[in-house]
Amino acid sequence: MDFQPTEMQTELSGLARRFAREKIQPVVEQDEHDERFRPELIAELGQLGLTGIPVAEAHGGAGLGYQDYITVLEELASVSVSYAISVAVTGLAQVILEKFGNEAQKQRIARLAAGQAIGAFSLSEAGSGSDAGSLRTTARRDGDHYVINGTKLWTTQADSAEVIMLMARTGAADDRTRGVSTFLLEQGTPGLRLGKREKKMGCHISHTMELVLENVRVPASCLVGREGDGFKIAMTALDSGRITIAASALGIARSSIEVATGHARQREQFGKPIGEYQGVSFLLADMATRYDAAKLLVQRAAFLKDQGLPFSTEAAMAKLFATDMAMQVTTDAVQILGGSGYTQDFPVERFMREAKVLQIVEGTNQIQRMVIGRSLLKTH
Ligand SMILES: Cc1cc2nc3c(=O)[nH]c(=O)nc-3n(C[C@H](O)[C@H](O)[C@H](O)COP(=O)(O)OP(=O)(O)OC[C@H]3O[C@@H](n4cnc5c(N)ncnc54)[C@H](O)[C@@H]3O)c2cc1C
């Protein structure tokens, strides 16, 4: 593992940083207010080659690794977590299709990798969040078709997605792992409709949707992998996804440290800049140290994944530490800005709200601790 960014990583992060500052920054606050997602920005990111980084060139991607991918996501999240998540979730669909899809399904990757289409990942339901294996949406085999019924919750960008990777039950209700299968669903399939859009604390640009499935009839060729592989596919995807969420946490933490440091230099109280008081400078020192520690964990998980080595525990550690770090750092940044930190005149209150969701998605941080604990305690 090398601490020096490669030329490619420097180029990618520079591209992503410029794009985030020139294209997302000017609209982000108003769009957060208006809950407006701009798919055209994803298409532009695609033209820059930033929406299909970890998939092979043969499938339309950049054929690069997660060490490259995390540099891009950190830059996007340093301005808007919603756009980083959009790229990451579309990336999740690509990674699933590349690893588990058949040849025809792999053809679907190119549009996603080019930013011309958006992907979604639909696992959670009202009754099954952390306990994903208890999902109740059913897919019943009917000749050469499956008929899917149920209601999914929390599906990020289901309203703008062209393809949705959806988990449904094909086996017995008490078969938590082998009873679940993954399906590639097309937007507009009869019987598939959008339900309510969640009213959230933050990340308003990113729409979080209920999905209702009423007798959705799809050809059996929409099955991804084999029947019963769905839980394994979802968990494999989430292992990689956790690295992307951790990278997003780095972005908001870094921006918060920049804003707080600038404020501590310039804001004077009792006749001198507040940064000259140890109470503030030590807070900044802890923020910067935590950020660097988190970055090393994220880089290690990405490195292991790129090497084809086991990385599940390390991805859980990176997600847990980086997102808890982002929550702490964004909260401390608000504190350093004082009353101004609590207003929308500065982005740190938004970053604080965005940090919170990162502790919840792709497995809550309690679930990350379960993953890490199990790996420590497993018998060899
Ligand atoms: C903005 C947003 C976007 C999302 N996007 C998607 C998406 O695109 N696709 C998708 O499928 N899902 C998505 N989700 C759902 C997300 O993955 C779940 O919210 C998450 O997994 C937690 O599930 P839950 O909300 O049902 O909470 P629960 O599972 O009910 O958990 C509630 C609390 O109990 C704790 N808990 C649960 N079980 C245990 C345990 N065994 N030990 C200790 N503590 C435990 C949890 O950590 C949590 O603190 C999204 C959620 C949000 C908020």
The ligand as a Tripos MOL2 file, in Angstrom:
@<TRIPOS>MOLECULE
LIG
   53    58     1     0     0
SMALL
NO_CHARGES

@<TRIPOS>ATOM
      1 C1        -31.5370    8.1730    3.1880 C.3       1 LIG1
      2 C2        -31.5660    6.6760    3.1510 C.ar      1 LIG1
      3 C3        -31.2840    6.0170    1.9660 C.ar      1 LIG1
      4 C4        -31.3670    4.6200    1.9010 C.ar      1 LIG1
      5 N1        -31.1430    4.0000    0.7020 N.ar      1 LIG1
      6 C5        -31.3540    2.6660    0.6030 C.ar      1 LIG1
      7 C6        -31.2700    2.0110   -0.6750 C.ar      1 LIG1
      8 O1        -30.9590    2.6250   -1.6980 O.2       1 LIG1
      9 N2        -31.5720    0.6980   -0.7340 N.ar      1 LIG1
     10 C7        -31.9240   -0.0200    0.3650 C.ar      1 LIG1
     11 O2        -32.1740   -1.2250    0.2340 O.2       1 LIG1
     12 N3        -31.9990    0.5610    1.5930 N.ar      1 LIG1
     13 C8        -31.7170    1.8770    1.7320 C.ar      1 LIG1
     14 N4        -31.8180    2.4980    2.9580 N.ar      1 LIG1
     15 C9        -32.2240    1.7120    4.1150 C.3       1 LIG1
     16 C10       -31.1030    1.4980    5.1020 C.3       1 LIG1
     17 O3        -30.1960    0.5610    4.5890 O.3       1 LIG1
     18 C11       -31.7380    1.0590    6.4370 C.3       1 LIG1
     19 O4        -32.3900    2.2080    6.9520 O.3       1 LIG1
     20 C12       -30.7330    0.5200    7.4060 C.3       1 LIG1
     21 O5        -30.2170   -0.7060    6.9700 O.3       1 LIG1
     22 C13       -31.3430    0.3300    8.8020 C.3       1 LIG1
     23 O6        -32.5400   -0.3600    8.7330 O.3       1 LIG1
     24 P1        -33.8330    0.2440    9.4880 P.3       1 LIG1
     25 O7        -33.9710    1.6530    9.1010 O.co2     1 LIG1
     26 O8        -34.9680   -0.6770    9.2440 O.co2     1 LIG1
     27 O9        -33.4400    0.2120   11.0140 O.3       1 LIG1
     28 P2        -33.5570   -1.0760   12.0110 P.3       1 LIG1
     29 O10       -32.9350   -2.2660   11.3890 O.co2     1 LIG1
     30 O11       -34.9620   -1.1730   12.4860 O.co2     1 LIG1
     31 O12       -32.6460   -0.5810   13.1930 O.3       1 LIG1
     32 C14       -33.0780    0.3610   14.1690 C.3       1 LIG1
     33 C15       -31.9330    0.5060   15.1880 C.3       1 LIG1
     34 O13       -31.6890   -0.7760   15.8150 O.3       1 LIG1
     35 C16       -30.3300   -1.1280   15.6560 C.3       1 LIG1
     36 N5        -30.2280   -2.5830   15.5170 N.ar      1 LIG1
     37 C17       -30.9320   -3.4100   14.6940 C.ar      1 LIG1
     38 N6        -30.5560   -4.6700   14.8470 N.ar      1 LIG1
     39 C18       -29.5610   -4.6710   15.7630 C.ar      1 LIG1
     40 C19       -28.7430   -5.6690   16.3580 C.ar      1 LIG1
     41 N7        -28.8460   -6.9540   16.0150 N.pl3     1 LIG1
     42 N8        -27.8250   -5.2910   17.2710 N.ar      1 LIG1
     43 C20       -27.6900   -3.9880   17.6270 C.ar      1 LIG1
     44 N9        -28.4390   -2.9940   17.1150 N.ar      1 LIG1
     45 C21       -29.3620   -3.3270   16.1850 C.ar      1 LIG1
     46 C22       -29.8850   -0.4080   14.3910 C.3       1 LIG1
     47 O14       -28.4880   -0.2520   14.3540 O.3       1 LIG1
     48 C23       -30.6200    0.9150   14.5280 C.3       1 LIG1
     49 O15       -29.9140    1.7710   15.3810 O.3       1 LIG1
     50 C24       -31.7050    3.8890    3.0580 C.ar      1 LIG1
     51 C25       -31.9480    4.5500    4.2550 C.ar      1 LIG1
     52 C26       -31.8970    5.9290    4.3130 C.ar      1 LIG1
     53 C27       -32.1940    6.6280    5.6210 C.3       1 LIG1
@<TRIPOS>BOND
     1     1     2 1
     2     2     3 ar
     3     2    52 ar
     4     3     4 ar
     5     4     5 ar
     6     4    50 ar
     7     5     6 ar
     8     6     7 ar
     9     6    13 1
    10     7     8 2
    11     7     9 ar
    12     9    10 ar
    13    10    11 2
    14    10    12 ar
    15    12    13 ar
    16    13    14 ar
    17    14    15 1
    18    14    50 ar
    19    15    16 1
    20    16    17 1
    21    16    18 1
    22    18    19 1
    23    18    20 1
    24    20    21 1
    25    20    22 1
    26    22    23 1
    27    23    24 1
    28    24    25 2
    29    24    26 1
    30    24    27 1
    31    27    28 1
    32    28    29 2
    33    28    30 1
    34    28    31 1
    35    31    32 1
    36    32    33 1
    37    33    34 1
    38    33    48 1
    39    34    35 1
    40    35    36 1
    41    35    46 1
    42    36    37 ar
    43    36    45 ar
    44    37    38 ar
    45    38    39 ar
    46    39    40 ar
    47    39    45 ar
    48    40    41 1
    49    40    42 ar
    50    42    43 ar
    51    43    44 ar
    52    44    45 ar
    53    46    47 1
    54    46    48 1
    55    48    49 1
    56    50    51 ar
    57    51    52 ar
    58    52    53 1
@<TRIPOS>SUBSTRUCTURE
     1 LIG1         1 GROUP 0 **** ****
